[in-house]
């Protein structure tokens, strides 16, 4: 069995409070290599099932609660993610990847319905309602972007009748996450970003991060058979660059360091007055909450204080030897692990943390990821291509058992019979082996043009200290010209793959998501329709004008034309003479 490496950082999270607490919030901070800082925000609200059914909302947001009731949604998971997690530099993912989503927007939910058609109709109602609530393009999740996973996702709540639940999953890899999504997210919180750790949220800082993920999870929890709660958990995880975040406002653009301030390694043979090799710093950069986030914490949220006055709200994971200064009103408690310290905030008292620059000999242990995965599109040309997925098992003793879930658009037609595998073992020798050697189970649902995409789920097992590469070929479909977006030459987004790693404890799986892909499709020359329209309009104008002249105009000889013209001039002259005569006679009669 696979051994899961759970980060100690997330053993101190908000879940330490009792499940019956009405509201809880927490913030976890951990410096990472390369001047990075992990900030993990967690907000949890509970409401009794009876009050939820009667629409008696207190801490649970009313807008979201009424929406879920209308769509008959029993469990909801929504993700907004930007950036790419660098597991080589930052280690394992926060929350074991359970709070992380695919690039863009990812949504999956369990809906109560009698059959698949009714479930899909309620799914459309859910996506359209969430689209308006979170100011996102979730209404574009139609049948072509909806799948029904079999083994990749399992309910995390306690459901009375799981037989009537239908799981539906959808992604929008091209969705851009911005402040328009953060504002509705804050409105769901009881303190709405005015107090508590949510007061640190600033759109400029949040979306300037190297990696960012916002999640919303709603599920029923039954601590006792007759005592059920509806829990909403909101999480924000970000990786901030300390150097970029603490840059002074009067120097927003990084500039070269003056020569007299450079710290060079004089032991290098090529060191001279005009050649400098930077000396690696042994000290960690100093920072504070007000510098990194642009503001300090505006005291504790009063609603959180009502549930537990001794609640540890902010936890910092640094060695105990590191000098840390906190606001005087906060209570500090150091944990026995030697790396964690937590603070209890006071209401209406601002809170700030200050870490001075200091040399630290003790390094925080970082957990290695259980599995590394990489997916790319290979091949050339506009007709065919290939997909390459690389799995690396860093463990020297345990095999990695996981489920690989892939959702492909309908215009990417994979050839499953071309699936091949290549393995690099401990000895470093490349061997091409049948893919069935690593695949234990397969679920494949082919695509239907313009109705649904391809769904592929594989149960794989990768040997210890090995790297396995899977490849298969696919064909690109030709779209109708009305199906191309305005930026058709950019390519079409392919949703990231979801990897669920199964371990000893089935209740806490590890999730990994690959990066999204860009698929170039055969693109016509969209200027040709305009050329055809212009040419056709010109031909029609010439033909219509000629036929109209033939039908309306009367052809006469030159003599007849001159006679008609002369008669016309003579008639006009006579008419003017008669009019002048009548005017003169009229004046004479008035005098008489």
ABEGO torsion letter per residue (X at the ends): XBBBBBBAAAAABAAABBAABABBBBBBBBBBBGGBBBBBBBBBBBBBAAAAAAGBBAABBAAAAAAAAAAGBABBBBBBBBEBBBAAAAEBBBGGGAABBBBEBBBBBBBBBABAAAAAAAAAAAAAAAAAAAGBAAAABBAAABBBBAAABBBABBBABAAABBBBBBBBAABBBBAAAAAAAAAABAAGGABEAAAABBAAAAAABABBBBBBBBBBBBABAABBBBBBBBBBBBBBBAAAAABBAABABBBBBBAAABBBBAABAABBAABBBBBBBABBBBBBAAAAAGBBBBEBBAAAAAABAABBABBBBBBAABBBBBBAABBBBBBAAGABBBBBBBBGBBBBBBBBBBBBABBBBBBBBABBBBBBBBEBEAABBBBBBBBBBABAABBBBBBBBBBBBAABBBBAAABBBBBBBAAGBBBBBBAAAABABBBBBBBBBGABBBBBBBBBBBBBGBBBBBBBBBBBBBBBAAABBABAAAEBBBBBBBBBBBBABAABBBBBBBBBBBBBBBBBBAAAAAAAAAAAAAAAAAAAAAAAAAAABBBBBAAAAAAAAAAAAAAAAAAAAAAAAAAAAAAAAAAX
